[in-house]
């Protein structure tokens, strides 16, 4: 009997259990709406602002972030991102069921649901589900004071080549102190999440926020120069645990909750 796979599975399992209390962790949902023109983007904004967002608010979800990708300005394929946090996966399913059977929502969304194919509010929707980090489980509204149109929301995804390295990176954020370091340096984090359903796994995602582009660049320079980060990033325990990273710059819509 080959015991190596069994030992590896046990190692991965113990790392996963150590990172989060699955039953208690909030669930974050990131929806990505794809649209292909400014005209369709306006229809999508109307659908989200007048139908989806009020329906979520009626279900007690008051911290819903809605953002457009800054790359939309020059891209043919455009994206709008919606971030929602639930107390549990069961709560998410219950809320969705209630919304889809709510007469107010059915009436409000009729124009969009029954529209012709060339008048749809979006071309495709994709989504990811995440568990909140053990040391930063929920969503936090950023304390930004500058003009909304100048704010930068930075969404990052860190992929790993396998589950062992993935959980090692999650540990680096939690017990290793990377999350606390971001907090100390004033990165105004909105959430940190362990992706358990999505197109590219294993990976984690998180979002930090800044007053503007210059503020963002200054914060990341302070991060790179910080002695604690230099020590953490050189720790042999946490080497080569990210195989691919992606950065997406977002701006909040006028009707986003934050």
Secondary structure by P-SEA (a helix, b strand, c coil): ccaaaaaaaaaaaaaaaaccccccbbbbbbbbbbbccaaaaaaaaaaaaccaaaaaaaacccbbbbbbbcccccccbbbbbbbbbbccaaaaaaaaaaaaacaaaaaaacccccccccccccccccbbbbcccccccbbbbbbcccccccbbbbbbbbbcccaaaaaaaaaaaacccaaaaaaaacccccccccccccccccccccccccccaaaaaaaaaaaaacaaaaaaaacccccccccbbbbbbbbbcccccc
